[in-house]
Amino acid sequence: MKVGIVGATGYGGAELLRILGSHPEFAITSLYTSSQQGNLIEQHYPHLTGIFPQKLEEINPVEMAKHTDLIFLATPSGVSSELAPKLLEKGCTVIDLSGDFRLKNLENYETWYNKPAPLQKWVNQAVYSIPELNRTEVKGAKFISNPGCYPTATLLGLAPVIKENLLAEGSVIIDAKSGVSGAGRSASLGTIYSELNENLKIYKVNQHQHIPEIEQTLQQFGYQSPITFQTHLVPMTRGIMTTIYGTIDSSMTEERLWNLYQEFYEDKIFVRVRRLGTFPTTKEVLGSNFCDIGVALDNRTGRVTIVSVIDNLMKGAASQAVQNANIMFGFDESLGLTFSPVYP
């Protein structure tokens, strides 16, 4: 399958290059850019010298449709909303890693992203897919909206108890922390070394654009209340930890809770549930497509604690996009993704 990548000079695009470079069914044939045409990708990423000799090409939907079977859009929000429809109209199959087509309510998109919304017809065509939660909708699709990093970790952590209607409405609180690569490759005051090193800060308090994305899926699962969701930037390169709290059904025991998670994810290769009393760390999923989850129940308060970790550039972006691509084209969803995390 011939693959093109738009946005290969960003962190998510670079991870797509790393994964697809050794994928047995996908071949990277084209790398596209809006401003760096003619440059070699190794000029942006010297670690790719001799591995990917391709030059960056101009974005031209007509030519892209002729030369690719699948296009990944690893672009900022606001770019995909313009480009994806043009590609789809030319017959391209598209996986969008941005947030442009995740929210079905266009007013929500404009409120939370502060950008003009794409046309409703394209939003309706986009299949929003965390594969572990809705893989049946992905096979044979032509247009995938790849989930955000925070929503992936959060929704995988919450799905087993929400689907069983075990958490009290209005009780869900999510304390999320991310490495700085989630902010992208462009420098800003908040992400330079002297500002970030030996520092911990909360950001986008009650305003993070992933809030409506999480709530949209939880509502589909039957949980109707707004959530409390706060994000923090930690001085590390990559990784996300979401610590989730909620008031749980009084009949639940910790062992039953753990068994629920084990059963829910028993056939899902990329979600690993830790033994009771143990909890995952971000380094234990670094560079991989795994989501690791630990659970605990506090009988004194009646609250559950769920800890969910992913690599934000991988299961939170590039490797999940490849997992979706595998399912779209009828391959085993783990194809090209079974490499172990990088440790230490």
C-alpha positions as CSV (number, residue, x, y, z in Angstrom):
1,M,0.0,0.0,0.0
2,K,1.4,3.4,-1.0
3,V,1.4,5.9,1.8
4,G,1.8,9.7,1.8
5,I,2.4,11.8,4.9
6,V,1.5,15.5,5.2
7,G,3.4,17.1,8.1
8,A,6.4,14.7,8.2
9,T,8.5,17.4,9.8
10,G,6.5,17.4,13.0
11,Y,7.0,15.0,15.9
12,G,3.9,13.0,15.0
13,G,5.0,12.8,11.4
14,A,8.5,11.7,12.4
15,E,7.0,8.8,14.4
16,L,4.9,7.8,11.4
17,L,8.1,7.6,9.4
18,R,9.7,5.4,12.1
19,I,6.8,3.0,12.3
20,L,5.9,2.8,8.6
21,G,9.5,2.4,7.6
22,S,9.5,-1.2,8.8
23,H,5.8,-2.0,8.2
24,P,5.3,-5.1,6.1
25,E,2.3,-3.8,4.1
26,F,2.7,0.0,3.9
27,A,5.4,1.7,1.9
28,I,6.1,5.4,2.3
29,T,6.2,6.9,-1.2
30,S,5.6,10.6,-0.7
31,L,6.2,13.3,2.0
32,Y,4.3,16.5,1.6
33,T,4.8,20.0,2.9
34,S,3.2,23.4,2.5
35,S,6.5,25.4,2.6
36,Q,9.6,23.2,2.4
37,Q,9.3,21.7,-1.1
38,G,12.5,20.2,-2.4
39,N,14.2,19.8,1.0
40,L,15.2,16.3,2.1
41,I,13.5,15.1,5.2
42,E,17.0,14.4,6.7
43,Q,17.6,18.2,6.7
44,H,14.8,18.5,9.3
45,Y,15.7,15.2,11.1
46,P,19.4,14.3,10.8
47,H,18.7,11.0,12.6
48,L,16.9,9.8,9.4
49,T,20.0,10.3,7.2
50,G,20.3,7.4,4.8
51,I,17.0,5.9,6.0
52,F,14.5,8.1,4.1
53,P,16.1,9.7,1.1
54,Q,12.8,11.3,0.0
55,K,12.4,15.0,-0.8
56,L,9.4,16.9,0.5
57,E,6.8,17.5,-2.2
58,E,4.2,20.2,-2.8
59,I,0.6,19.5,-1.6
60,N,-1.5,18.9,-4.7
61,P,-4.6,16.8,-4.1
62,V,-4.9,15.7,-7.7
63,E,-1.3,14.3,-7.8
64,M,-1.6,12.9,-4.3
65,A,-4.6,10.8,-5.3
66,K,-2.7,9.4,-8.2
67,H,0.3,8.2,-6.3
68,T,-1.0,7.1,-2.9
69,D,-3.4,4.6,-1.4
70,L,-3.5,6.3,2.0
71,I,-2.6,9.7,3.3
72,F,-1.9,10.6,6.9
73,L,-2.5,14.2,7.9
74,A,-0.1,15.0,10.7
75,T,-1.0,18.6,10.6
76,P,-2.1,21.3,13.1
77,S,-5.8,21.9,13.7
78,G,-7.2,24.3,11.1
79,V,-5.1,22.8,8.3
80,S,-6.8,19.5,8.0
81,S,-10.3,21.1,7.8
82,E,-9.2,22.7,4.5
83,L,-7.1,19.9,3.1
84,A,-9.0,16.7,4.0
85,P,-12.1,17.5,2.0
86,K,-10.1,18.2,-1.1
87,L,-8.3,14.9,-0.8
88,L,-11.5,12.9,-0.1
89,E,-13.1,14.5,-3.2
90,K,-10.3,13.2,-5.3
91,G,-10.8,9.7,-3.9
92,C,-8.0,9.6,-1.3
93,T,-8.3,7.5,1.9
94,V,-7.4,9.8,4.8
95,I,-6.4,9.4,8.4
96,D,-6.4,12.8,10.2
97,L,-4.3,13.1,13.3
98,S,-5.5,16.7,14.1
99,G,-8.6,17.6,16.1
100,D,-10.6,19.1,13.1
101,F,-13.1,16.3,12.6
102,R,-13.3,14.8,16.1
103,L,-16.2,16.9,17.4
104,K,-19.6,16.1,15.8
105,N,-21.1,19.4,17.2
106,L,-19.7,22.2,15.1
107,E,-20.5,24.8,17.7
108,N,-18.4,22.9,20.2
109,Y,-15.5,22.9,17.7
110,E,-15.6,26.6,17.1
111,T,-15.9,27.3,20.9
112,W,-13.1,25.1,22.0
113,Y,-10.7,25.4,19.1
114,N,-11.5,29.0,18.3
115,K,-11.4,28.3,14.6
116,P,-14.0,28.0,11.8
117,A,-15.5,24.6,11.7
118,P,-15.3,22.3,8.7
119,L,-18.5,21.4,6.8
120,Q,-20.9,19.1,8.7
121,K,-20.9,16.6,5.8
122,W,-17.2,15.9,6.2
123,V,-17.4,15.7,10.0
124,N,-20.2,13.2,9.6
125,Q,-18.1,11.1,7.2
126,A,-15.2,10.9,9.6
127,V,-15.0,7.8,11.8
128,Y,-13.7,8.7,15.2
129,S,-11.7,5.7,16.3
130,I,-10.0,4.4,19.4
131,P,-9.7,0.9,18.0
132,E,-10.2,-0.9,21.3
133,L,-13.6,0.8,21.6
134,N,-15.0,0.8,18.1
135,R,-12.9,-1.2,15.7
136,T,-16.0,-2.6,13.8
137,E,-16.7,0.9,12.4
138,V,-13.1,1.3,11.0
139,K,-12.8,-1.6,8.6
140,G,-13.4,-0.4,5.1
141,A,-13.7,3.3,6.1
142,K,-12.3,6.0,3.8
143,F,-11.9,8.7,6.4
144,I,-10.6,8.3,10.0
145,S,-10.4,11.0,12.7
146,N,-7.6,9.8,15.0
147,P,-8.3,10.6,18.6
148,G,-6.3,13.0,20.8
149,C,-3.7,11.9,23.2
150,Y,-5.4,12.9,26.4
151,P,-8.8,11.4,25.3
152,T,-7.1,8.1,24.3
153,A,-5.6,7.6,27.8
154,T,-8.7,8.9,29.6
155,L,-11.3,7.0,27.6
156,L,-9.4,3.7,27.7
157,G,-9.1,4.2,31.5
158,L,-12.8,5.0,31.9
159,A,-14.5,2.7,29.4
160,P,-14.9,-0.5,31.4
161,V,-16.6,1.2,34.4
162,I,-18.6,3.7,32.3
163,K,-20.0,1.1,30.0
164,E,-21.2,-0.9,33.0
165,N,-22.8,2.3,34.5
166,L,-20.7,2.0,37.7
167,L,-19.7,5.6,38.2
168,A,-22.0,8.2,39.7
169,E,-23.0,11.1,37.4
170,G,-21.0,14.2,38.1
171,S,-18.2,12.4,40.0
172,V,-15.5,12.0,37.3
173,I,-12.3,14.1,37.8
174,I,-9.3,13.6,35.6
175,D,-5.8,14.9,36.6
176,A,-3.7,14.6,33.4
177,K,0.0,15.2,32.9
178,S,2.0,15.3,29.7
179,G,5.5,15.6,28.4
180,V,6.5,18.7,26.4
181,S,6.5,17.0,23.0
182,G,2.7,17.3,23.0
183,A,3.1,21.0,22.4
184,G,4.8,20.3,19.0
185,R,8.1,21.2,17.6
186,S,7.8,25.0,17.4
187,A,9.4,26.8,20.3
188,S,7.4,28.9,22.7
189,L,8.0,30.7,26.0
190,G,6.2,28.0,28.0
191,T,8.2,25.1,26.5
192,I,11.8,26.4,26.4
193,Y,14.2,24.6,28.7
194,S,14.7,27.4,31.2
195,E,11.0,27.7,31.8
196,L,10.2,24.0,31.9
197,N,13.2,22.5,33.7
198,E,12.5,21.7,37.4
199,N,9.0,23.1,37.0
200,L,5.5,21.8,37.0
201,K,2.6,23.8,35.7
202,I,-1.1,23.5,35.1
203,Y,-2.4,24.9,31.8
204,K,-5.7,25.6,30.0
205,V,-7.6,25.3,33.2
206,N,-11.2,24.3,32.4
207,Q,-10.5,25.2,28.8
208,H,-8.6,22.3,27.2
209,Q,-9.9,21.5,23.8
210,H,-9.9,17.8,24.6
211,I,-12.7,18.2,27.2
212,P,-15.6,18.1,24.6
213,E,-13.9,15.2,22.8
214,I,-13.9,13.1,26.0
215,E,-17.4,14.1,27.0
216,Q,-18.7,13.3,23.5
217,T,-17.6,9.7,23.8
218,L,-18.6,9.3,27.5
219,Q,-22.1,10.5,26.5
220,Q,-22.2,7.7,23.8
221,F,-21.4,5.3,26.6
222,G,-24.2,6.6,28.8
223,Y,-22.4,9.0,31.1
224,Q,-24.1,12.4,30.6
225,S,-22.5,14.7,33.1
226,P,-19.7,17.2,32.4
227,I,-16.3,16.1,33.6
228,T,-13.6,18.0,35.5
229,F,-10.4,17.7,33.4
230,Q,-7.1,19.5,34.1
231,T,-3.8,19.2,32.3
232,H,-0.3,19.7,33.5
233,L,3.0,20.1,31.7
234,V,5.9,18.1,33.3
235,P,9.6,18.4,32.5
236,M,10.0,15.3,30.3
237,T,10.0,14.8,26.6
238,R,7.1,12.4,26.1
239,G,4.4,10.4,27.9
240,I,1.0,11.0,29.4
241,M,-0.4,9.9,32.8
242,T,-4.0,10.4,33.5
243,T,-5.1,9.8,37.1
244,I,-8.9,9.4,37.1
245,Y,-11.2,9.6,40.1
246,G,-14.9,8.7,40.4
247,T,-17.5,7.6,42.9
248,I,-18.3,4.0,42.2
249,D,-21.2,1.7,42.9
250,S,-21.2,0.7,46.6
251,S,-21.4,-3.0,45.8
252,M,-18.1,-3.0,43.9
253,T,-15.0,-4.6,45.5
254,E,-11.5,-4.0,44.3
255,E,-11.1,-7.6,43.1
256,R,-14.3,-7.4,41.1
257,L,-13.1,-4.0,39.7
258,W,-9.8,-5.5,38.6
259,N,-11.6,-8.6,37.0
260,L,-13.8,-6.2,35.1
261,Y,-10.8,-4.5,33.5
262,Q,-9.1,-7.8,32.8
263,E,-12.2,-9.2,31.0
264,F,-12.9,-5.9,29.1
265,Y,-9.3,-5.8,27.6
266,E,-8.5,-9.5,27.4
267,D,-8.7,-9.6,23.6
268,K,-7.1,-6.2,23.1
269,I,-3.3,-6.6,22.7
270,F,-2.3,-3.0,23.3
271,V,-4.0,-2.4,26.6
272,R,-2.2,-4.0,29.6
273,V,-3.9,-4.1,33.0
274,R,-1.5,-4.2,35.9
275,R,-1.9,-6.5,38.9
276,L,-3.7,-5.1,41.9
277,G,-1.5,-2.9,44.0
278,T,0.8,-2.0,41.1
279,F,0.6,1.1,38.8
280,P,2.2,1.9,35.5
281,T,4.7,4.7,34.7
282,T,5.1,6.6,31.5
283,K,8.6,5.1,30.9
284,E,7.1,1.7,30.7
285,V,5.2,2.5,27.5
286,L,7.8,4.8,26.0
287,G,8.0,4.5,22.2
288,S,5.2,1.9,22.0
289,N,1.5,1.5,21.1
290,F,0.7,0.3,24.6
291,C,-1.7,1.8,27.1
292,D,-1.1,0.5,30.6
293,I,-3.8,0.8,33.3
294,G,-3.8,0.3,37.1
295,V,-6.9,0.4,39.3
296,A,-7.6,0.8,43.0
297,L,-10.7,1.2,45.1
298,D,-10.8,3.2,48.3
299,N,-13.5,1.7,50.5
300,R,-13.3,4.6,52.9
301,T,-14.4,7.2,50.3
302,G,-16.2,5.0,47.9
303,R,-14.0,6.3,45.0
304,V,-12.1,4.5,42.4
305,T,-8.7,5.6,41.2
306,I,-7.7,4.7,37.6
307,V,-4.2,5.3,36.3
308,S,-3.7,5.2,32.6
309,V,-0.4,5.9,30.7
310,I,0.5,6.2,27.1
311,D,3.2,7.7,24.9
312,N,1.5,10.8,23.6
313,L,3.3,10.6,20.2
314,M,2.5,6.9,19.8
315,K,-0.7,5.5,21.2
316,G,-1.7,9.2,21.5
317,A,-1.0,9.9,17.8
318,A,1.1,8.0,15.2
319,S,1.0,4.3,16.3
320,Q,-2.7,4.5,16.9
321,A,-3.1,6.0,13.4
322,V,-1.3,3.0,12.0
323,Q,-3.4,0.7,14.1
324,N,-6.5,2.3,12.6
325,A,-4.9,2.0,9.1
326,N,-4.3,-1.8,9.6
327,I,-8.0,-2.3,10.5
328,M,-9.1,-0.1,7.6
329,F,-7.3,-2.3,5.0
330,G,-8.2,-5.6,6.6
331,F,-4.8,-6.4,8.2
332,D,-4.2,-7.6,11.7
333,E,-4.4,-4.5,13.8
334,S,-1.1,-5.2,15.5
335,L,0.8,-5.5,12.2
336,G,4.1,-3.5,12.4
337,L,3.3,-2.4,16.0
338,T,4.4,-5.2,18.3
339,F,7.8,-3.7,19.2
340,S,8.4,-3.4,22.9
341,P,8.7,-0.1,24.7
342,V,12.1,1.7,25.0
343,Y,13.5,1.2,28.4
344,P,15.1,2.8,30.4
